[in-house]
Amino acid sequence: MAKAIDILDHEMVPKHELMTKKEKEVLLKKLGITEKGLPKIFSDDPAIRNLNAKPGDVIRITRKSPTAGQTFYYRIVV
């Protein structure tokens, strides 16, 4: 039987983290937006499936950048 591939182990998949409610509040206030202003990510997305994210949760995605070192992107779970 073939071993299942874990998508999160692939070098091209950036780090995904579930933000706390407090972090979410601070982020929305800092950006001056509501939840509706964030890009969306589906709860069954393979990259966040293991985070047990629920609709309304915010995911922080950390990507490597050749110029900035690392950059952060945010998605709201739908």
Secondary structure, DSSP 8 states (H G I E B T S, - for coil): ------GGGSTTS-EEEE--HHHHHHHHHHHT--GGGS-EE-TT-TTTGGGT--TT-EEEEEEEETTTEEEEEEEEE-
